[in-house]
Amino acid sequence: MIDHSAQARSARRTNWAGNITFGAQQTHTPASVAELQDVVAAGTAVRALGTGHSFNTVADTSGSLVSVAGLPRTIEIDQEARTATVSAGLRFGELTDTLHRSGFALHNLGSLPHISVAGACATGTHGSGVGNLCLAGAVSALELVTADGGLVTLRRGEPGFAGAVVSLGALGVVTRLTLDLIPAFDVQQWVYEAFPQDRLLDRFDEVMSESYSVSLFTGWHGGPLDQVWLKHRVAEDGPRTAPDRWHGAKLATGPRHPVPGVAAEHCTQQQGVPGPWHARLPHFRLEFTPSNGEELQSEYFVARHDAVAAYEALDRVRERFSPLLQIGEIRTVAGDELWLSPAQGRDSVAFHFTWVPDSAAVTPALGAIEDALAPFAARPHWGKVFTTEPGTLRELYPHYDAFDRLAARFDPAGKFRNAFLAHHFPRDS
């Protein structure tokens, strides 16, 4: 009898955006960790695949893709330790309601609740908030299948842990993660429109610190920014009322989508209606499946103290990239000590770009952005499109070489290496 849960499928598949067709000869979806260990041990070229929300070839391989979505779905909450140990294939939206009903929350969430926990952590994905770490910052332990099929657990404080959380799949296939929790909380969300650019440049830190999470949306067309999304943590004394004007911007009269002219039905509740953290911190609702193949994305992180200078540098070259934009977003991320986190060692501001789905046209625009941000040591998001060269990446990440050595120790034969890793972390033959 064929075990269909672990059967290799030969049909080629694409990422979420449809701009990458994976080169894998087969895709495995094992139903148990033991089956996963067998698949990895038998393979010669293996890559883990999450929900496919990366926009580049970070998950690609010429061998076997392995999805952990078929592993048993587990959420083990330790009330005393305030942690949750979860199966890596879970999407955040499948986890958060259980946490909330148990009285707990994660410190932050990304824009989409549809992304997998393991994939988001492995690429340094984040939410927003001057005091909020990237999503991987909550990881206190992880379990992974290594190249020989063995099972290894790494815990915070142990050697190599800081290099294993944001690891780009280079060390093995993650099966479980333990996440730090905080007490559950409610959030109110408001959108303001036509935010004066001079107010942002004069009071950047003040503006970005005024709510638990702040996102600025702009088409980089000069003049006022299109929208500001404020996600306010409800205090013990209850919800608050938002003023009609905020730093010169006007309170939106109805729900808004980040992209001008797009209906807001897929977006999380706005207009100050209080709700659980997991129903407000993302920009989009779990019950709606985001559209496929309609965008590309890029994002670059600079130190927060360089935010205004970096914004002005981008504004000077906006005509070279704004015609290709659907929308841009500006968020803040607290600094951490994870080796490959784009926010490693510095509180950061992230400049995000959602592009039209035209790679040939977008690539020159990336060059203009990267040149403008070069004086600020801009680090690209690992899961989005960028053209930053390997030599530059080595300079941008103090632990670049240490990570490469860690990957070589875990995977000496290069089973988990692919073209993406070979390009960005080249080694002498």
N, C-alpha and C positions, 0 to 999 in steps of 0.2 A: 504493500500500500504506500502511495506517495504522501508524504507529509506536506500538505499545501501551504501550511504556515511558514515553512522554511524553504519552499520551492523557489528556485531561481527563475526570474522572469526575464526574457530576452528583449522585450519591447523597449525601445529607447524612450527616455522620458526627459522632460524639460524642467527648468526651475519655474518658480511661481510667475515670474515676469515673462517667461517664454523667450528670453534673449540667449539662454544657454541650453543647448541640447547635450545632455551628458553622454560621454563617450563610453560608459560602462557597457560591458558585454552582457551583464546580468545584474539584477537587483534581488537581494535576499531580504526577507522579512521574518526573521526567526521568532518563534513563539516563546522561547525561554532563553535564559542566559547561557545554559549549557549548549543549546543549538547555536547561539551566537559565537560561543567559544570555538565550536567545531568549524564554523564558516571562516572565522578569522584565521585560525591555525592552518586551514587548508589553502587559504588564498595566497597569492603572490603580490597582488596589488589590490588594496582594500581602502575604501573611504566610507565614513559614516555620513548618512544623509538625514537631515532633520525635516523641516517642512518646506525646504527649498526656497526660502525667502532671501537668500543671498543673490546678489546681482552679478557675481563673477564666478570664476571656476574653482573657488575654494573647496567645494565638495566634489569636484569632478575626478574621474579616474578612468583609465583604460581597462581596468580589471572589474572588480565587483563593488557595487554600491551596497551598503548594509543599512537598512532602516531599523531603528529600535522602536518604531511605533507599534510593532506587534508584541512586544514584551508585556508581561502582566502589568496592569495599571495599578500602582501602589502609591498611597499617600500615608506616611506614618508620622503622626504628630507627637512630639515629646513636649508635653505641657510644661514640665519643670525646666527643661533646657531651652524652651522656646525655639524649637527647630522643627522642620519638616523634612523627612527623607522621602524623595519622590523618584519615580521612574523617569528616566531621561527623555523618553519619547512623549511625555505629556506636554500638551500645549498649555501656556499660562492660563488661558481661559477655562481649561478643564480642572485646574488646581485651585483657583482663587476662591470660588464659592465655598468649597470645603473648608479652606482656611478661615474664611470669614465666619462661617457658622460655628467654628470652633473658637471664635473670639480672637483670631489672629489675622495678621496682614503681612505682606511683603513691603519692603520700604519704598518700592517704586515699581512701575511697569512701563513697558515700551508702548509705542503708539498703537500697535496691533496686539490683541490678545491671542491671535491665531498662531504665533510662532512657538516653536518647541523650546522647552527650558534648556536642554543641552545645547542646541544650536545657537540660541541667543547668548548664552554664557561663553561659548567657545569663540565667538567673534567680537565680544566686547560691546554688545548691544546695550542700550540704555534708555532711560526716560529723561526727566528733566527735574531740576531743582538744585539750588546752590549747595544744599546740604545732603544731597542724595547721590550715593555711589551708583555706578553702572550696575546692571542686573547681576553680573558675576560677582559683585562685591558682597552679595548675600551668601555665597557658597562657603561653607565651613568644612566640607568633606566631599569627595567624589570617588566613585568606584568605576573602574574601566577595565575592559578586556585588552590585554597587550598583544604584541605581534605573535607571540608563541601560543596564544590562546589562554594564557593565565589571567587571573583576576586579581587586581591590585586596588587597594584603597589608600588614598592620600588625604591627610587631614591638615587643617590650618596650623601653621607653625612647624610642620615637618619639612625637611629639605626637599626642594623641588615643587612644593605645593603652589607657590606663587607663580610658577611657570606653567602649571598644569591646568589652571582654570580657564584662562583665555589661551587656548592651545591650538586653535585652527585644525583640530583633528589629527595633529601630528604625533600624539603619544599613544593613541588607541581609540577604542570605541567606548564612550562613556555610557554606563548603564543606570547609575543612580547618583543623585546629588543630595546633599544635606544643606538646607537653606535656613539662614537666620530669620526669625520672625519677630514682629513687633505687635503690640495690641491693635486690634481692628479699629478703624476710624472711618468717619464719614467725610465727604468732600462736597463742596459746592463749586460749580464751574460757570464762569462767565466769559463772554467774548466781547472785546472792545474793538472798534474799527477806526481806521484812519489815525494811527498812532504817530505823532510828530517825530520825525527822524532826529531833530535837534534835541528833543527830550531824551531819546535813547542815548545819544552820544554824550550828553551832559551828565546823565544820572544812570549809567548802565547798571552798576551794582545795586543801586536802590530799586530800580525797576525789576530786575531779575530776582530780587529777594523778597518781593512783596507778597508772594503766595508760596505755598508748598511746592508748586510746580508752575513754571511760566514758560510759554512757548510763543515766540514771535514769528509771524508768517509774512513774507514779503515776496513780491515778484521782481524785486531789484530793478524797479522802473524809475527810481529817484523819487524824492518827496516822501510823504507819509508811508509807514508800513501798513499793509492791508489789515492785519488782525493781530490782537494779543489774546491768547487763551490763558486765563487765570484759574488755577485749580487750588482752591482754598480749603485747608484742613479745618473742619468744624471744631470750634473750641468747646470747652465744658459748658460755657454759658449759652450755647446754642448757635443756630445759623445767624448770619448777618445779612444786611441789605446792602446791595452794591450801589454806589453813586452813579448818576447818569454820565458823569464825566470822570475820567481817570487819566492823569498826566496829559490832558488835552485830547485824549481819545474818547469816542462816544460809545456808550453801551449799545450793543446790538439789539435790535427790536424783535429778533426771532432767532431760531437755531441757524448755525452757519457751518458750512463745510470749509476746510482749509483752502481748497482750490476755488477761486471765485467763479460763481455761476453754477457750481455743482450742488445738487440737492443734498440736504443735511440729514436725510433719514438714516444713513449708516453711521452717523456720529453719536458719541455718547451725550447724555442729557446735559443741556446747558441751562442758561437763564436762572442760575442760582438754586435749582431744585436739589436739596440735599440727597445724597445717596452713598452707598458703600464705596469704599476706596477703589475696588476693582471694577466698578461700573462708571467711574469718572476719570481715573488716571490715564487710561488709554484714550486715544482720540476716537477710536472706532469700536463698534459694538461686536461682540462675539457672534451674535445670532445672524449677522450678515457676512457672507463670504466676500472678501475684497475681490475686485475685478482682476483678471489676469491679463498680462501682456500689454498693458497700457502705459507703462512708465519704466524708466531707469532711475537709479538713485546713486548719489555720491554724498560723502560727508567728510569734513575735516575738523580736527580738534586743535585748538591753540590754547595756551595758558590764559586763564580768565583775565589776568591783569593786562593782556594784550588785546582784549576783545574790541575795544573802540578803534585802536589802530588797525586791526585786521579788518574790521567792518569798513573803515574808510578806504583801505587798500582794495577791497573787493568792489566798493562803490565806484572807484576810479576806472575799473575795467568792466563794469556791468554790461555795457553794450556788446561785449564779446561773448556773453553767455546768457543774458536775460531772454533773448528771443527763443531760446530752446527750453526755457523753464515752464513747468506747470505751476510750481510754487517753491519757495525756499523757506526754511525754518531755522530758527536760532534757539538753542537751548543751552543750559548749563549742566555740568556734571561734576560732582565732587571728586577730588583726587583719590587715588588708591595706590596699592603697592603690588598689583598684579603685573607681571613682567611685560606682557603684550597688550595690556589694556591701553587704549588711546588716551586715557586720562591718568596713566601711571605717573606718579610723582608730582602732579600739579592739578589744582582746581582748574577746570577747563570750560571753554565755551565751544559748542559744536555748531558748525555752519553746514546745514543740510540742503541738498538740492534734489528736487524731484523733476526729472527731465522728461521730455517727449521720448518715445521709444525709437530713437534713431542713433545707433551707436556711432556711425560714421560722422555724423554731425556733432555729437556730444564730445567725442575724444579731443578735438582741438579746444573746445571750451574748457575741458579739464586742465589742459596745459596753461590756459590763461589764469585760471583760479589757483593752480598750484604755484605758478610763478609769483602771483600776487601775495600768496600766503607764505612763501618760502622764508622771508625774514623772521617769521614767527614760529618756525619749527613745527609746521602743521603736520599732524599725523592723520592719515586716512583711516576711515572705518574699514575693517578687514573684510566685511561682507558686501561692500558696495564697489562701484566702478571707480578706478583711479589709475594713474600712470606713474606714480612715484617710484623711482628707481631703487633697486636693492641697496646700493651704496648709501643712498639718502636714508633709507629705513634704518640701516645700521647706526647712523648718526642720531636718529630721532629716538631710538630706544636704548637706554643704558644697559638693559639686560638682553639685548639681541643675541650676542654670542653665547651667553649662559643658556638662553632658551635653545639655541641650536645644538649645544652640547647635550642638554637634557633630552631633546628629541632623538638625538643619535644614540643615547644610552638606552632609551626605551625601545627604540626601533632601529637597531644597528643595520639591518638589511634594507631599510627604506620601504617596508611594506606599505606604510601609510603616506609616503611621499607621493606627490602628484606634480603636474606641471606648475601649478600655482606655487607650491612650496619650493620646488626646484628653482623657480624664477626669483622669488622673494627671499629665499634663504639658500643661495647657491653654495655648493661645496666643491672642492677640488675632486676630480675623478680618481 
